[in-house]
């Protein structure tokens, strides 16, 4: 089944503002956890129980991305405030190389520009410690712009943006970033700079819970997907086929790809970003088998008639043959009803916005039960929604 003709209205539900968590709980792992078993039964738990609820011997895969201070503000001599929201690097395109760049080399990023009408030309300048940061608009790209940043001094761009920028929190929180968000909006395993939004399912983990997971015999693995601002965009088209999926950078070690090809362990993904990455690996492997590029996964490739439909082992083994020590690629894949999961056996995730691609991903995994799950949570006033809210654990054996 190709999902392009599906109406997005089928994935709407009422979400009162008071059910959206504005801050996390003081103890991350004490949030509520809704468990939906493979047979469709629903149970209420506490997130700290995760190690005992995961399938025996599972492999837990999480996203190690770290949210950057992507929101930069400049004041023009006229007094106009211009906000530049960094989305993704353009030159150098590699995140690590871009963040390591010096001010004399400069960097270019695709950005949203707030109050753009007040910045028609010229260079913006701002003081960052002992350095002067300059921003120049190079060109427009759709509703975004390519911005060139240069700066004085010896700092890297990572150091500049860390000091000059502000951590971006989700727009639906309807509040300014607070100092507590600098800790609350990062996972305990975040270490690779690049995201403009957190992989929020990971926010519930604590060092103590990770230790308990290890003690339960659960193997932990990590990968990288840098979350883009597109994750917050609802599907505005009436049918899914008219929605253009955003591209996101992924980086996965070849050793993990080979391990996934051979493992008999149930694979449980922490968050939709990990799901998207793991499933993208399978399809990139299929593209490799066809002699196609593995640097980008197109949005509708999984549903194409010419898709070779390899086994998971065949696809991932082939991908490992061509990717070098580490796969670096971008994915535009959309996972929606009609999608057949190939790698993921379980998903830990939060409750998502109505009519979002993230809700489509959940529906592809548990079918129409997504509505039963959300109705159950909405009927219980204790459940909190979205980024700082509570979590779900979905288990299935769909792809075996």
C-alpha positions as CSV (number, residue, x, y, z in Angstrom):
1,X,0.0,0.0,0.0
2,X,1.4,3.4,-1.0
3,X,0.4,6.1,1.6
4,X,0.4,9.0,-0.8
5,X,-3.4,9.1,-1.1
6,X,-4.1,9.0,2.7
7,X,-5.9,12.0,4.1
8,X,-4.0,13.6,7.0
9,X,-7.3,14.5,8.6
10,X,-7.4,10.8,9.7
11,X,-4.6,11.6,12.1
12,X,-6.2,14.5,13.9
13,X,-7.1,14.4,17.5
14,X,-8.1,17.1,20.1
15,X,-5.1,18.2,22.2
16,X,-6.0,20.9,24.8
17,X,-3.1,23.3,25.6
18,X,-3.3,22.3,29.3
19,X,-2.2,18.7,28.4
20,X,1.0,20.0,26.8
21,X,3.9,19.7,29.3
22,X,5.7,23.1,29.6
23,X,8.5,21.6,31.7
24,X,9.7,18.1,32.4
25,X,9.3,16.3,35.8
26,X,12.1,17.0,38.3
27,X,13.0,13.3,38.1
28,X,13.2,12.4,34.4
29,X,12.5,8.6,34.8
30,X,9.4,9.1,37.0
31,X,7.2,10.1,34.1
32,X,4.3,7.9,33.0
33,X,4.9,5.2,30.4
34,X,2.1,3.7,28.3
35,X,3.0,0.2,27.2
36,X,1.3,-1.2,24.1
37,X,2.1,-4.8,23.8
38,X,2.4,-6.8,20.5
39,X,-1.1,-8.2,21.1
40,X,-2.6,-4.7,21.4
41,X,-3.2,-4.7,25.2
42,X,-2.4,-1.4,27.0
43,X,-0.8,-1.0,30.4
44,X,0.2,2.0,32.5
45,X,3.7,2.1,34.0
46,X,6.4,4.4,35.1
47,X,9.4,5.1,32.8
48,X,11.9,3.8,35.4
49,X,10.4,0.3,34.7
50,X,11.7,0.2,31.2
51,X,14.5,-2.3,31.8
52,X,11.9,-4.9,33.0
53,X,9.5,-4.1,30.1
54,X,11.8,-4.4,27.2
55,X,12.1,-7.8,25.4
56,X,14.7,-10.1,26.9
57,X,18.1,-9.5,25.4
58,X,16.9,-6.5,23.4
59,X,19.3,-4.1,21.7
60,X,18.4,-0.5,22.7
61,X,19.5,2.1,20.0
62,X,19.5,5.8,20.8
63,X,20.4,9.0,19.1
64,X,23.5,10.7,20.5
65,X,22.9,14.1,18.9
66,X,23.2,17.3,20.9
67,X,21.0,20.4,20.5
68,X,23.0,23.5,19.5
69,X,22.3,27.1,20.5
70,X,20.9,27.6,17.0
71,X,19.1,30.9,17.6
72,X,21.2,34.0,17.1
73,X,20.1,37.6,17.5
74,X,21.6,40.7,16.0
75,X,20.7,44.3,16.6
76,X,21.0,46.7,13.6
77,X,22.2,50.2,14.1
78,X,18.6,51.3,13.4
79,X,17.6,49.3,16.5
80,X,15.8,46.5,14.5
81,X,16.2,43.1,16.0
82,X,17.1,40.4,13.5
83,X,16.9,36.7,14.5
84,X,18.8,34.1,12.6
85,X,17.9,30.5,13.2
86,X,20.6,28.1,12.0
87,X,19.1,25.0,10.4
88,X,21.9,23.0,8.7
89,X,25.4,23.6,7.4
90,X,25.9,24.3,3.7
91,X,29.7,25.0,3.5
92,X,31.4,23.0,4.8
93,X,28.5,20.6,4.7
94,X,30.0,18.1,7.2
95,X,28.8,19.1,10.7
96,X,32.1,18.3,12.4
97,X,34.2,20.2,9.9
98,X,31.8,23.1,10.0
99,X,31.9,23.4,13.8
100,X,35.7,23.2,13.8
101,X,36.1,26.0,11.3
102,X,38.0,29.2,12.2
103,X,36.6,32.7,11.8
104,X,38.9,33.6,8.9
105,X,37.6,30.6,6.9
106,X,34.0,31.3,7.9
107,X,31.0,29.0,7.5
108,X,27.7,29.1,5.6
109,X,24.4,27.8,7.0
110,X,20.9,27.5,5.8
111,X,18.8,29.6,8.2
112,X,15.4,31.1,8.9
113,X,15.6,34.9,9.3
114,X,13.1,36.6,11.6
115,X,12.1,40.2,10.9
116,X,13.7,39.7,7.4
117,X,12.1,42.7,5.9
118,X,14.2,44.9,8.1
119,X,17.4,43.4,6.8
120,X,17.5,44.0,3.1
121,X,21.2,44.4,2.7
122,X,24.5,44.8,4.6
123,X,26.3,42.8,7.2
124,X,25.0,42.2,10.7
125,X,27.6,42.4,13.5
126,X,27.5,41.3,17.2
127,X,30.0,41.0,20.1
128,X,30.7,37.5,21.3
129,X,33.1,37.8,24.2
130,X,36.3,39.2,22.7
131,X,35.2,38.4,19.2
132,X,33.1,40.2,16.6
133,X,30.6,37.9,14.8
134,X,29.4,39.0,11.3
135,X,26.5,37.6,9.3
136,X,26.0,38.2,5.6
137,X,23.0,37.0,3.6
138,X,24.3,35.2,0.4
139,X,21.0,34.0,-1.2
140,X,17.4,33.0,-0.6
141,X,16.4,29.4,-0.8
142,X,12.6,29.0,-0.6
143,X,11.5,30.4,2.8
144,X,15.1,30.2,4.1
145,X,18.4,32.0,3.4
146,X,22.0,31.0,3.1
147,X,24.0,33.0,5.7
148,X,27.7,33.4,5.8
149,X,29.3,33.8,9.2
150,X,32.8,35.1,9.9
151,X,34.3,36.2,13.2
152,X,37.5,37.6,14.7
153,X,39.6,35.7,17.2
154,X,40.7,32.1,17.5
155,X,37.5,30.4,18.5
156,X,35.9,27.6,16.5
157,X,32.3,28.1,15.2
158,X,31.2,25.6,17.8
159,X,32.6,27.9,20.5
160,X,31.1,31.0,18.9
161,X,27.6,29.6,18.6
162,X,27.7,28.1,22.1
163,X,28.4,31.5,23.6
164,X,26.4,33.7,21.2
165,X,23.3,31.6,20.6
166,X,20.2,30.5,22.5
167,X,18.9,27.0,22.8
168,X,15.8,26.7,20.7
169,X,12.9,25.0,22.4
170,X,9.7,23.7,20.6
171,X,7.4,26.5,19.4
172,X,4.3,24.8,20.9
173,X,5.6,25.4,24.4
174,X,4.7,29.1,23.9
175,X,7.4,30.4,26.2
176,X,10.9,31.8,26.2
177,X,13.9,29.6,26.7
178,X,14.8,29.3,30.4
179,X,18.1,28.5,32.0
180,X,16.7,25.1,33.1
181,X,16.2,24.2,29.4
182,X,19.9,24.1,28.9
183,X,20.0,20.9,30.9
184,X,16.4,19.7,30.6
185,X,16.4,19.8,26.7
186,X,19.5,17.6,26.3
187,X,19.6,13.8,26.7
188,X,22.1,12.3,29.1
189,X,23.8,10.6,26.1
190,X,24.0,13.7,23.9
191,X,27.5,14.3,22.7
192,X,27.5,15.2,18.9
193,X,26.6,18.8,18.2
194,X,24.1,19.4,15.3
195,X,20.4,19.3,16.2
196,X,18.0,22.2,16.5
197,X,15.5,20.0,18.4
198,X,16.0,17.3,20.9
199,X,15.3,13.6,20.3
200,X,12.8,13.9,23.1
201,X,12.1,10.2,23.9
202,X,15.7,10.1,25.2
203,X,15.0,12.9,27.7
204,X,13.5,10.3,30.1
205,X,16.7,8.4,30.6
206,X,19.0,9.0,33.6
207,X,22.5,7.6,34.3
208,X,20.9,5.4,36.9
209,X,18.4,4.1,34.5
210,X,21.0,3.3,31.9
211,X,22.9,1.3,34.5
212,X,19.7,-0.6,35.3
213,X,19.3,-1.3,31.6
214,X,22.8,-2.7,31.4
215,X,22.2,-4.8,34.5
216,X,19.1,-6.3,32.8
217,X,21.2,-7.6,29.9
218,X,20.0,-5.0,27.5
219,X,22.7,-4.0,24.9
220,X,23.0,-0.3,24.2
221,X,24.1,1.2,20.9
222,X,24.1,4.7,19.5
223,X,23.8,6.5,16.2
224,X,23.4,10.1,15.0
225,X,20.6,11.9,13.4
226,X,20.7,15.7,13.6
227,X,17.1,16.8,14.1
228,X,15.9,19.6,11.9
229,X,13.3,22.2,12.4
230,X,11.1,20.3,10.0
231,X,10.2,17.9,12.8
232,X,7.8,20.5,14.1
233,X,6.0,21.1,10.8
234,X,2.5,19.7,10.6
235,X,1.4,18.1,7.3
236,X,-0.5,21.0,5.7
237,X,-1.4,19.2,2.5
238,X,-4.8,17.4,2.5
239,X,-3.1,14.1,1.4
240,X,0.3,12.8,2.5
241,X,1.6,12.5,-1.1
242,X,1.6,16.3,-1.4
243,X,3.8,16.8,1.7
244,X,7.5,17.4,1.1
245,X,9.5,15.6,3.8
246,X,12.5,17.5,5.3
247,X,16.0,16.1,5.0
248,X,18.1,15.1,8.0
249,X,21.7,14.2,8.4
250,X,22.6,10.7,9.7
251,X,25.9,9.1,10.7
252,X,26.2,5.4,11.7
253,X,29.3,3.4,12.4
254,X,29.9,0.5,10.0
255,X,30.3,-1.9,13.0
256,X,26.7,-1.2,14.1
257,X,25.4,-1.7,10.5
258,X,27.1,-5.2,10.5
259,X,25.8,-6.0,14.0
260,X,22.2,-5.1,12.9
261,X,22.6,-7.3,9.9
262,X,23.5,-10.3,12.0
263,X,21.7,-9.9,15.3
264,X,18.8,-12.0,16.5
265,X,18.1,-9.5,19.4
266,X,14.9,-7.5,19.3
267,X,15.9,-4.0,18.2
268,X,14.2,-1.2,20.2
269,X,14.6,2.3,19.0
270,X,14.6,5.3,21.4
271,X,12.6,7.9,19.6
272,X,11.4,8.5,16.1
273,X,14.8,9.9,15.0
274,X,16.4,6.5,15.8
275,X,13.5,4.7,14.0
276,X,14.0,6.9,11.0
277,X,17.8,6.2,10.9
278,X,17.5,2.5,11.4
279,X,14.9,2.0,8.8
280,X,16.8,4.3,6.4
281,X,19.8,2.0,6.7
282,X,17.8,-0.9,5.3
283,X,16.7,1.1,2.3
284,X,20.1,2.6,1.6
285,X,21.4,-1.0,1.6
286,X,18.8,-1.8,-1.1
287,X,19.9,1.2,-3.1
288,X,23.5,0.0,-2.8
289,X,22.4,-3.4,-4.2
290,X,20.9,-1.6,-7.2
291,X,24.0,0.4,-7.8
292,X,22.3,3.7,-6.6
293,X,23.7,6.4,-4.4
294,X,23.7,5.8,-0.7
295,X,24.4,9.5,0.2
296,X,20.6,10.4,0.2
297,X,17.4,8.4,0.7
298,X,14.5,9.9,-1.3
299,X,11.1,10.3,0.4
300,X,9.1,7.7,-1.5
301,X,11.8,5.1,-2.2
302,X,10.5,2.5,0.2
303,X,7.2,2.3,-1.7
304,X,8.6,2.2,-5.2
305,X,7.8,-0.7,-7.5
306,X,11.4,-1.1,-8.4
307,X,12.5,-1.6,-4.8
308,X,14.4,-4.9,-4.6
309,X,12.8,-6.0,-1.2
310,X,15.9,-7.6,0.2
311,X,16.1,-9.3,3.6
312,X,17.4,-7.1,6.4
313,X,20.6,-9.1,6.4
314,X,21.1,-8.8,2.7
315,X,20.5,-5.0,2.6
316,X,22.6,-4.1,5.7
317,X,25.5,-6.4,4.6
318,X,25.5,-4.7,1.2
319,X,25.5,-1.2,2.8
320,X,28.4,-2.2,5.0
321,X,30.4,-3.1,1.9
322,X,30.1,0.3,0.4
323,X,30.0,2.8,3.3
324,X,33.6,2.8,4.6
325,X,34.2,3.0,8.3
326,X,31.1,5.2,8.8
327,X,28.0,5.9,6.8
328,X,27.3,9.6,6.4
329,X,24.1,10.4,4.5
330,X,20.8,12.3,4.5
331,X,17.4,10.9,4.7
332,X,14.1,12.2,3.5
333,X,12.1,9.0,4.1
334,X,8.5,9.3,5.2
335,X,7.2,6.4,7.3
336,X,3.5,6.2,7.1
337,X,0.7,3.6,7.0
338,X,1.6,1.1,4.3
339,X,5.2,1.1,5.3
340,X,6.7,-2.3,6.2
341,X,9.2,-2.1,9.1
342,X,12.4,-4.0,8.4
343,X,14.8,-3.3,11.4
344,X,12.8,-2.0,14.4
345,X,10.9,-4.3,16.7
346,X,10.0,-1.8,19.4
347,X,9.7,2.0,19.8
348,X,10.1,4.2,22.8
349,X,8.5,7.6,21.9
350,X,6.6,10.5,23.3
351,X,3.0,11.6,22.4
352,X,3.1,13.6,19.2
353,X,1.3,16.5,17.6
354,X,-1.9,15.9,15.7
355,X,-1.5,15.6,11.9
356,X,2.3,15.2,12.2
357,X,4.7,12.9,10.3
358,X,5.7,11.5,13.7
359,X,2.2,10.4,14.3
360,X,2.2,8.8,10.9
361,X,5.3,6.9,11.8
362,X,3.6,5.5,15.0
363,X,0.5,4.5,13.0
364,X,2.7,2.6,10.5
365,X,4.0,0.6,13.5
366,X,0.9,-0.1,15.5
367,X,-1.8,0.5,12.9
368,X,-5.2,1.9,13.9
369,X,-4.3,1.2,17.5
370,X,-2.6,4.6,17.6
371,X,-6.1,6.1,18.2
372,X,-6.8,3.6,21.0
373,X,-3.5,4.5,22.6
374,X,-4.1,8.3,22.4
375,X,-7.7,8.0,23.6
376,X,-6.4,6.0,26.6
377,X,-3.9,8.7,27.4
378,X,-6.3,11.6,26.9
379,X,-8.8,9.9,29.2
380,X,-6.2,9.9,32.0
381,X,-5.5,13.4,33.2
382,X,-2.1,12.3,34.5
383,X,-0.7,11.9,31.0
384,X,1.3,14.8,29.6
385,X,2.0,15.4,25.9
386,X,4.7,16.4,23.5
387,X,8.4,17.1,24.1
388,X,8.5,17.4,27.9
389,X,5.6,15.0,28.4
390,X,5.3,11.3,29.0
391,X,6.3,8.3,27.0
392,X,5.1,5.2,25.2
393,X,6.7,1.8,24.6
394,X,5.3,0.0,21.5
395,X,6.3,-3.6,20.9
396,X,5.6,-5.5,17.7
397,X,6.8,-8.4,15.6
398,X,5.7,-7.0,12.3
399,X,8.8,-7.4,10.3
400,X,10.0,-10.9,11.3
